[in-house]
Amino acid sequence: MNRNARLVLAAAVMAVLSACGAKGPLFMPEKPVEEAPVAPADAVPPATDGAPADPPIDPATVPATDGNG
């Protein structure tokens, strides 16, 4: 076999061998992350301390003090 035929044969063998092997990603795919359910936008957030809020104070109804405590 002459030198050119060996070179062509070696190139063909290298091309065939380089084509086989990995047929996808070279890493293990991660499992999909499940997202937590989202509360609807019209939901009212719960109170932080559980106590009802004080009503606003009307300055006209507050009794005057004479400064003696």
C-alpha positions in Angstrom: 0.0 0.0 0.0 1.4 3.3 -0.9 1.9 6.3 1.4 -1.1 8.3 0.0 -3.5 5.5 0.5 -2.4 5.0 4.1 -2.8 8.7 4.7 -6.4 8.7 3.3 -7.3 5.5 5.2 -5.9 7.0 8.5 -7.9 10.3 7.9 -11.1 8.3 7.2 -10.6 6.2 10.4 -10.0 9.3 12.5 -13.1 11.0 11.0 -15.2 7.9 11.8 -13.8 7.6 15.3 -14.2 11.2 16.1 -17.9 11.1 15.1 -18.9 8.5 17.7 -19.3 9.2 21.3 -21.2 11.9 23.1 -24.6 12.7 21.6 -25.8 15.3 24.1 -24.7 17.5 26.9 -21.5 16.5 28.7 -23.0 17.0 32.2 -25.8 15.6 34.2 -28.9 17.8 33.8 -30.2 19.3 37.1 -33.7 18.5 38.2 -36.1 21.3 37.5 -36.8 23.5 40.5 -40.4 23.7 41.6 -41.5 27.2 42.2 -43.6 28.0 45.3 -47.2 29.0 44.6 -47.7 32.8 44.5 -50.5 34.3 46.5 -53.1 36.4 44.5 -52.4 40.1 44.4 -55.8 41.0 46.0 -55.1 39.0 49.2 -54.7 41.1 52.3 -51.4 40.4 54.2 -51.9 39.2 57.8 -51.3 41.6 60.7 -47.9 41.4 62.3 -48.8 41.5 66.0 -52.5 40.4 65.9 -53.7 43.5 67.9 -56.2 45.9 66.3 -54.9 49.3 65.3 -55.8 52.3 67.4 -58.4 54.6 65.9 -57.1 58.1 64.9 -57.3 60.7 67.6 -59.5 63.8 67.0 -57.9 66.8 68.8 -61.3 68.3 69.4 -62.3 65.5 71.7 -59.1 65.3 73.8 -59.6 66.9 77.2 -57.3 69.8 78.1 -54.8 69.3 80.9 -53.8 72.0 83.3 -50.2 70.8 83.4 -50.4 69.1 86.9 -50.3 65.7 85.4 
